Amino acid sequence: MQILSSIPDLRAALKTRSRIVFVPTMGNLHAGHISLMQQARDHGDTVVASIFVNRLQFGPNDDFDKYPRTFEGDCEKLSAAGVDLLFAPTETDLYPEPQEYVVEPPAIQNILDGEFRPGHFRGVATVVLKLFNIVQPHAAVFGKKDYQQLMVIRNMTRQLALPIEIIGGETVRAEDGLALSSRNGYLSEGERAEAPRLYRQLNAIRSAIKNGETDTAKLEKAAISALTAAGWKTDYVAVRQQSDLAVPKNVDAPLVVLAASRLGSTRLIDNIEI
Ligand code: PAF
């Protein structure tokens, strides 16, 4: 696996490559990321990953400074997964001057996670568009674990007519149901044992809707109460339409249940489609 940090070097290395599939990451890779790399391999000839902890998508009280950076271990995992090229720019490589031109997503950036992390999706869309311009992939893979992020990127790609196929990768879970996430590493032993409750609550909502419950607000409230009783501090539990993340007009449309909740100081997000 070739590892490059400068934009001109990367462009030169990719010049003769065919059908490039790109998987952007912020590093601290786990089995969820590796499954995205495998999916990328199935969709093209050249798999390019990136590792860059993007300051633009972190708020002032977010975990930018303590975000886990495990570069050497990540390189071993990517190499073992058959990734051809890793782009790992420094902040100066990617942002040699203050990034004043940005992608401002529409109203979707202010709901759900965007309500609690103002500016987050602007930072994500900006870095992803910049990475797309640098790598110029034919396709790119993003995990469904960040469901709203995937939708922002899909919409941006479509509306800006970028010639890139966006592929959604399924969430990988631990045996007890907890969605794999770099932030799980922040959990204490006790919190880690408690953490699968979030997924159980999402499943309870899915089962209730499948069994005919139509009052989604009641289900959201019940899940928040159950989490609160177990010591969680919940930002949202929301049943939404898969198509646009709007509140559903009826429960027969394809739905997704999304949640963000804090266990101690760790904010976990998860979702399941119905
Ligand atoms: O999902 C992530 O890891 C990040 O948001 C991304 C897409 C790499 C952009 O920084």
Residues whose N, C-alpha, C, O or C-beta is under 5 A from the ligand:
A	BS01	PAF	P24 T25 M26 F52 N54 V124 V127
